[in-house]
Amino acid sequence: MTDRLNVSSGSPWEPVVGFSRAVRVGDRVVVAGTIATMPDGADPPADAYGQARRCLEIIGKALAEAGGSFADVVRTRMYMTPGVDFDEVARAHGEVFGDVRPAATALYVTAFVDPRYLVEIEAEAVVSRDRS
């Protein structure tokens, strides 16, 4: 049986929904859809760029806890609500992944559970080194 590492970000939804921010099995790390959850329940940034940057910050921390980094990411998915400027989300994504260039998908969705959120990002990584 392969070892499994569940990574929590402290999101209030993790225990309610029953999910982990990230899961590592072997050399694969899958990071769940990540919104711009803020410390202490504060409101997320009002703009798509700010929310995308916050999503990526949370994803980066989860990857690090799972023994990886942005350099290990092989796939991302970006979900946005209607009216969101894709260029702003793409700019944030490009600032992090411009040299990595993972396979990426961007989609518009109808809405998220909480209307304050404009962007959600998922990531998948292949990490060849051992966990620390």
mmCIF file of the C-alpha atoms, coordinates in Angstrom:
data_MODEL
# 
_entry.id   MODEL 
# 
loop_
_atom_site.group_PDB 
_atom_site.id 
_atom_site.type_symbol 
_atom_site.label_atom_id 
_atom_site.label_alt_id 
_atom_site.label_comp_id 
_atom_site.label_asym_id 
_atom_site.label_entity_id 
_atom_site.label_seq_id 
_atom_site.pdbx_PDB_ins_code 
_atom_site.Cartn_x 
_atom_site.Cartn_y 
_atom_site.Cartn_z 
_atom_site.occupancy 
_atom_site.B_iso_or_equiv 
_atom_site.pdbx_formal_charge 
_atom_site.auth_seq_id 
_atom_site.auth_comp_id 
_atom_site.auth_asym_id 
_atom_site.auth_atom_id 
_atom_site.pdbx_PDB_model_num 
ATOM 1   C CA . MET A 1 1   ? 0.000   0.000  0.000   1.00 0.00 ? 1   MET A CA 1 
ATOM 2   C CA . THR A 1 2   ? 1.285   3.463  -0.875  1.00 0.00 ? 2   THR A CA 1 
ATOM 3   C CA . ASP A 1 3   ? 1.615   6.046  1.902   1.00 0.00 ? 3   ASP A CA 1 
ATOM 4   C CA . ARG A 1 4   ? -0.950  8.828  1.852   1.00 0.00 ? 4   ARG A CA 1 
ATOM 5   C CA . LEU A 1 5   ? -0.411  12.316 3.241   1.00 0.00 ? 5   LEU A CA 1 
ATOM 6   C CA . ASN A 1 6   ? -3.436  14.583 3.737   1.00 0.00 ? 6   ASN A CA 1 
ATOM 7   C CA . VAL A 1 7   ? -2.617  18.300 3.942   1.00 0.00 ? 7   VAL A CA 1 
ATOM 8   C CA . SER A 1 8   ? -5.000  20.736 5.643   1.00 0.00 ? 8   SER A CA 1 
ATOM 9   C CA . SER A 1 9   ? -5.044  24.474 5.074   1.00 0.00 ? 9   SER A CA 1 
ATOM 10  C CA . GLY A 1 10  ? -7.351  25.122 8.010   1.00 0.00 ? 10  GLY A CA 1 
ATOM 11  C CA . SER A 1 11  ? -10.273 25.984 5.740   1.00 0.00 ? 11  SER A CA 1 
ATOM 12  C CA . PRO A 1 12  ? -13.522 25.895 7.734   1.00 0.00 ? 12  PRO A CA 1 
ATOM 13  C CA . TRP A 1 13  ? -15.042 23.752 4.971   1.00 0.00 ? 13  TRP A CA 1 
ATOM 14  C CA . GLU A 1 14  ? -12.524 20.902 5.209   1.00 0.00 ? 14  GLU A CA 1 
ATOM 15  C CA . PRO A 1 15  ? -14.111 19.075 8.181   1.00 0.00 ? 15  PRO A CA 1 
ATOM 16  C CA . VAL A 1 16  ? -17.673 19.875 7.090   1.00 0.00 ? 16  VAL A CA 1 
ATOM 17  C CA . VAL A 1 17  ? -17.309 18.694 3.494   1.00 0.00 ? 17  VAL A CA 1 
ATOM 18  C CA . GLY A 1 18  ? -14.742 16.028 4.332   1.00 0.00 ? 18  GLY A CA 1 
ATOM 19  C CA . PHE A 1 19  ? -11.832 16.996 2.085   1.00 0.00 ? 19  PHE A CA 1 
ATOM 20  C CA . SER A 1 20  ? -8.166  17.873 2.286   1.00 0.00 ? 20  SER A CA 1 
ATOM 21  C CA . ARG A 1 21  ? -6.508  20.902 0.710   1.00 0.00 ? 21  ARG A CA 1 
ATOM 22  C CA . ALA A 1 22  ? -4.010  18.521 -0.853  1.00 0.00 ? 22  ALA A CA 1 
ATOM 23  C CA . VAL A 1 23  ? -3.331  14.810 -0.932  1.00 0.00 ? 23  VAL A CA 1 
ATOM 24  C CA . ARG A 1 24  ? 0.005   13.200 -1.702  1.00 0.00 ? 24  ARG A CA 1 
ATOM 25  C CA . VAL A 1 25  ? 0.201   9.564  -2.731  1.00 0.00 ? 25  VAL A CA 1 
ATOM 26  C CA . GLY A 1 26  ? 3.608   8.447  -3.945  1.00 0.00 ? 26  GLY A CA 1 
ATOM 27  C CA . ASP A 1 27  ? 5.054   11.148 -6.157  1.00 0.00 ? 27  ASP A CA 1 
ATOM 28  C CA . ARG A 1 28  ? 1.687   12.698 -7.027  1.00 0.00 ? 28  ARG A CA 1 
ATOM 29  C CA . VAL A 1 29  ? 0.196   15.704 -5.223  1.00 0.00 ? 29  VAL A CA 1 
ATOM 30  C CA . VAL A 1 30  ? -3.338  16.821 -6.001  1.00 0.00 ? 30  VAL A CA 1 
ATOM 31  C CA . VAL A 1 31  ? -4.447  20.192 -4.632  1.00 0.00 ? 31  VAL A CA 1 
ATOM 32  C CA . ALA A 1 32  ? -8.196  20.700 -4.282  1.00 0.00 ? 32  ALA A CA 1 
ATOM 33  C CA . GLY A 1 33  ? -10.032 23.618 -5.795  1.00 0.00 ? 33  GLY A CA 1 
ATOM 34  C CA . THR A 1 34  ? -8.779  26.602 -3.823  1.00 0.00 ? 34  THR A CA 1 
ATOM 35  C CA . ILE A 1 35  ? -10.598 29.879 -3.272  1.00 0.00 ? 35  ILE A CA 1 
ATOM 36  C CA . ALA A 1 36  ? -9.166  33.018 -1.692  1.00 0.00 ? 36  ALA A CA 1 
ATOM 37  C CA . THR A 1 37  ? -10.006 32.087 1.898   1.00 0.00 ? 37  THR A CA 1 
ATOM 38  C CA . MET A 1 38  ? -8.563  34.708 4.206   1.00 0.00 ? 38  MET A CA 1 
ATOM 39  C CA . PRO A 1 39  ? -7.238  34.385 7.753   1.00 0.00 ? 39  PRO A CA 1 
ATOM 40  C CA . ASP A 1 40  ? -9.833  34.876 10.488  1.00 0.00 ? 40  ASP A CA 1 
ATOM 41  C CA . GLY A 1 41  ? -12.695 34.789 7.974   1.00 0.00 ? 41  GLY A CA 1 
ATOM 42  C CA . ALA A 1 42  ? -11.891 38.205 6.498   1.00 0.00 ? 42  ALA A CA 1 
ATOM 43  C CA . ASP A 1 43  ? -13.362 39.092 3.123   1.00 0.00 ? 43  ASP A CA 1 
ATOM 44  C CA . PRO A 1 44  ? -11.321 38.027 0.103   1.00 0.00 ? 44  PRO A CA 1 
ATOM 45  C CA . PRO A 1 45  ? -9.748  40.606 -2.198  1.00 0.00 ? 45  PRO A CA 1 
ATOM 46  C CA . ALA A 1 46  ? -12.460 42.264 -4.293  1.00 0.00 ? 46  ALA A CA 1 
ATOM 47  C CA . ASP A 1 47  ? -10.637 41.774 -7.606  1.00 0.00 ? 47  ASP A CA 1 
ATOM 48  C CA . ALA A 1 48  ? -9.899  38.660 -9.656  1.00 0.00 ? 48  ALA A CA 1 
ATOM 49  C CA . TYR A 1 49  ? -6.135  39.244 -9.691  1.00 0.00 ? 49  TYR A CA 1 
ATOM 50  C CA . GLY A 1 50  ? -5.985  39.562 -5.896  1.00 0.00 ? 50  GLY A CA 1 
ATOM 51  C CA . GLN A 1 51  ? -8.107  36.462 -5.437  1.00 0.00 ? 51  GLN A CA 1 
ATOM 52  C CA . ALA A 1 52  ? -6.005  34.457 -7.895  1.00 0.00 ? 52  ALA A CA 1 
ATOM 53  C CA . ARG A 1 53  ? -2.809  35.495 -6.084  1.00 0.00 ? 53  ARG A CA 1 
ATOM 54  C CA . ARG A 1 54  ? -4.324  34.427 -2.748  1.00 0.00 ? 54  ARG A CA 1 
ATOM 55  C CA . CYS A 1 55  ? -5.423  31.072 -4.244  1.00 0.00 ? 55  CYS A CA 1 
ATOM 56  C CA . LEU A 1 56  ? -1.893  30.491 -5.495  1.00 0.00 ? 56  LEU A CA 1 
ATOM 57  C CA . GLU A 1 57  ? -0.409  31.438 -2.113  1.00 0.00 ? 57  GLU A CA 1 
ATOM 58  C CA . ILE A 1 58  ? -2.577  28.785 -0.413  1.00 0.00 ? 58  ILE A CA 1 
ATOM 59  C CA . ILE A 1 59  ? -1.701  26.245 -3.125  1.00 0.00 ? 59  ILE A CA 1 
ATOM 60  C CA . GLY A 1 60  ? 2.019   26.986 -2.705  1.00 0.00 ? 60  GLY A CA 1 
ATOM 61  C CA . LYS A 1 61  ? 1.822   26.343 1.045   1.00 0.00 ? 61  LYS A CA 1 
ATOM 62  C CA . ALA A 1 62  ? -0.037  23.051 0.493   1.00 0.00 ? 62  ALA A CA 1 
ATOM 63  C CA . LEU A 1 63  ? 2.519   21.942 -2.086  1.00 0.00 ? 63  LEU A CA 1 
ATOM 64  C CA . ALA A 1 64  ? 5.375   22.748 0.289   1.00 0.00 ? 64  ALA A CA 1 
ATOM 65  C CA . GLU A 1 65  ? 3.743   20.806 3.123   1.00 0.00 ? 65  GLU A CA 1 
ATOM 66  C CA . ALA A 1 66  ? 3.389   17.850 0.733   1.00 0.00 ? 66  ALA A CA 1 
ATOM 67  C CA . GLY A 1 67  ? 7.096   18.074 -0.157  1.00 0.00 ? 67  GLY A CA 1 
ATOM 68  C CA . GLY A 1 68  ? 6.700   19.895 -3.467  1.00 0.00 ? 68  GLY A CA 1 
ATOM 69  C CA . SER A 1 69  ? 6.769   23.335 -5.011  1.00 0.00 ? 69  SER A CA 1 
ATOM 70  C CA . PHE A 1 70  ? 5.322   25.272 -7.913  1.00 0.00 ? 70  PHE A CA 1 
ATOM 71  C CA . ALA A 1 71  ? 8.146   23.881 -10.061 1.00 0.00 ? 71  ALA A CA 1 
ATOM 72  C CA . ASP A 1 72  ? 6.596   20.403 -9.675  1.00 0.00 ? 72  ASP A CA 1 
ATOM 73  C CA . VAL A 1 73  ? 3.153   21.421 -10.978 1.00 0.00 ? 73  VAL A CA 1 
ATOM 74  C CA . VAL A 1 74  ? 2.117   19.682 -14.183 1.00 0.00 ? 74  VAL A CA 1 
ATOM 75  C CA . ARG A 1 75  ? -1.537  20.787 -14.441 1.00 0.00 ? 75  ARG A CA 1 
ATOM 76  C CA . THR A 1 76  ? -3.740  23.630 -13.255 1.00 0.00 ? 76  THR A CA 1 
ATOM 77  C CA . ARG A 1 77  ? -7.401  24.458 -13.653 1.00 0.00 ? 77  ARG A CA 1 
ATOM 78  C CA . MET A 1 78  ? -8.738  27.993 -13.219 1.00 0.00 ? 78  MET A CA 1 
ATOM 79  C CA . TYR A 1 79  ? -12.441 28.537 -12.652 1.00 0.00 ? 79  TYR A CA 1 
ATOM 80  C CA . MET A 1 80  ? -13.966 32.007 -12.864 1.00 0.00 ? 80  MET A CA 1 
ATOM 81  C CA . THR A 1 81  ? -17.430 33.468 -12.508 1.00 0.00 ? 81  THR A CA 1 
ATOM 82  C CA . PRO A 1 82  ? -19.022 35.341 -15.430 1.00 0.00 ? 82  PRO A CA 1 
ATOM 83  C CA . GLY A 1 83  ? -17.699 38.858 -15.844 1.00 0.00 ? 83  GLY A CA 1 
ATOM 84  C CA . VAL A 1 84  ? -14.298 38.068 -14.355 1.00 0.00 ? 84  VAL A CA 1 
ATOM 85  C CA . ASP A 1 85  ? -11.466 39.417 -16.483 1.00 0.00 ? 85  ASP A CA 1 
ATOM 86  C CA . PHE A 1 86  ? -9.541  36.320 -17.591 1.00 0.00 ? 86  PHE A CA 1 
ATOM 87  C CA . ASP A 1 87  ? -6.468  38.484 -18.269 1.00 0.00 ? 87  ASP A CA 1 
ATOM 88  C CA . GLU A 1 88  ? -6.206  39.312 -14.553 1.00 0.00 ? 88  GLU A CA 1 
ATOM 89  C CA . VAL A 1 89  ? -6.381  35.648 -13.516 1.00 0.00 ? 89  VAL A CA 1 
ATOM 90  C CA . ALA A 1 90  ? -3.954  34.724 -16.305 1.00 0.00 ? 90  ALA A CA 1 
ATOM 91  C CA . ARG A 1 91  ? -1.528  37.423 -15.138 1.00 0.00 ? 91  ARG A CA 1 
ATOM 92  C CA . ALA A 1 92  ? -1.444  35.990 -11.612 1.00 0.00 ? 92  ALA A CA 1 
ATOM 93  C CA . HIS A 1 93  ? -1.054  32.453 -12.979 1.00 0.00 ? 93  HIS A CA 1 
ATOM 94  C CA . GLY A 1 94  ? 1.736   33.573 -15.314 1.00 0.00 ? 94  GLY A CA 1 
ATOM 95  C CA . GLU A 1 95  ? 3.643   35.286 -12.509 1.00 0.00 ? 95  GLU A CA 1 
ATOM 96  C CA . VAL A 1 96  ? 3.848   31.949 -10.691 1.00 0.00 ? 96  VAL A CA 1 
ATOM 97  C CA . PHE A 1 97  ? 4.003   29.489 -13.584 1.00 0.00 ? 97  PHE A CA 1 
ATOM 98  C CA . GLY A 1 98  ? 5.620   31.472 -16.416 1.00 0.00 ? 98  GLY A CA 1 
ATOM 99  C CA . ASP A 1 99  ? 8.756   29.317 -16.360 1.00 0.00 ? 99  ASP A CA 1 
ATOM 100 C CA . VAL A 1 100 ? 7.049   26.073 -15.280 1.00 0.00 ? 100 VAL A CA 1 
ATOM 101 C CA . ARG A 1 101 ? 4.338   26.156 -17.959 1.00 0.00 ? 101 ARG A CA 1 
ATOM 102 C CA . PRO A 1 102 ? 2.043   23.373 -16.708 1.00 0.00 ? 102 PRO A CA 1 
ATOM 103 C CA . ALA A 1 103 ? -0.880  22.138 -18.771 1.00 0.00 ? 103 ALA A CA 1 
ATOM 104 C CA . ALA A 1 104 ? -3.650  24.586 -17.879 1.00 0.00 ? 104 ALA A CA 1 
ATOM 105 C CA . THR A 1 105 ? -7.377  24.931 -18.350 1.00 0.00 ? 105 THR A CA 1 
ATOM 106 C CA . ALA A 1 106 ? -9.506  28.023 -17.742 1.00 0.00 ? 106 ALA A CA 1 
ATOM 107 C CA . LEU A 1 107 ? -13.280 27.838 -17.465 1.00 0.00 ? 107 LEU A CA 1 
ATOM 108 C CA . TYR A 1 108 ? -16.150 30.142 -16.668 1.00 0.00 ? 108 TYR A CA 1 
ATOM 109 C CA . VAL A 1 109 ? -18.641 28.658 -14.216 1.00 0.00 ? 109 VAL A CA 1 
ATOM 110 C CA . THR A 1 110 ? -22.070 29.871 -13.184 1.00 0.00 ? 110 THR A CA 1 
ATOM 111 C CA . ALA A 1 111 ? -21.245 30.681 -9.561  1.00 0.00 ? 111 ALA A CA 1 
ATOM 112 C CA . PHE A 1 112 ? -19.447 29.520 -6.434  1.00 0.00 ? 112 PHE A CA 1 
ATOM 113 C CA . VAL A 1 113 ? -21.144 28.582 -3.164  1.00 0.00 ? 113 VAL A CA 1 
ATOM 114 C CA . ASP A 1 114 ? -20.221 31.973 -1.666  1.00 0.00 ? 114 ASP A CA 1 
ATOM 115 C CA . PRO A 1 115 ? -20.769 34.907 -4.065  1.00 0.00 ? 115 PRO A CA 1 
ATOM 116 C CA . ARG A 1 116 ? -17.758 36.810 -2.681  1.00 0.00 ? 116 ARG A CA 1 
ATOM 117 C CA . TYR A 1 117 ? -15.469 34.440 -4.535  1.00 0.00 ? 117 TYR A CA 1 
ATOM 118 C CA . LEU A 1 118 ? -14.621 35.048 -8.186  1.00 0.00 ? 118 LEU A CA 1 
ATOM 119 C CA . VAL A 1 119 ? -11.816 32.534 -8.800  1.00 0.00 ? 119 VAL A CA 1 
ATOM 120 C CA . GLU A 1 120 ? -10.977 28.961 -7.821  1.00 0.00 ? 120 GLU A CA 1 
ATOM 121 C CA . ILE A 1 121 ? -7.751  27.200 -8.815  1.00 0.00 ? 121 ILE A CA 1 
ATOM 122 C CA . GLU A 1 122 ? -6.702  23.531 -8.687  1.00 0.00 ? 122 GLU A CA 1 
ATOM 123 C CA . ALA A 1 123 ? -3.216  22.110 -9.168  1.00 0.00 ? 123 ALA A CA 1 
ATOM 124 C CA . GLU A 1 124 ? -1.596  18.729 -9.708  1.00 0.00 ? 124 GLU A CA 1 
ATOM 125 C CA . ALA A 1 125 ? 2.092   18.051 -9.194  1.00 0.00 ? 125 ALA A CA 1 
ATOM 126 C CA . VAL A 1 126 ? 4.566   15.243 -9.622  1.00 0.00 ? 126 VAL A CA 1 
ATOM 127 C CA . VAL A 1 127 ? 7.199   15.347 -6.905  1.00 0.00 ? 127 VAL A CA 1 
ATOM 128 C CA . SER A 1 128 ? 10.125  12.984 -7.411  1.00 0.00 ? 128 SER A CA 1 
ATOM 129 C CA . ARG A 1 129 ? 11.957  13.653 -4.185  1.00 0.00 ? 129 ARG A CA 1 
ATOM 130 C CA . ASP A 1 130 ? 11.085  12.213 -0.773  1.00 0.00 ? 130 ASP A CA 1 
ATOM 131 C CA . ARG A 1 131 ? 8.921   14.032 1.735   1.00 0.00 ? 131 ARG A CA 1 
ATOM 132 C CA . SER A 1 132 ? 10.796  15.962 4.394   1.00 0.00 ? 132 SER A CA 1 
# 
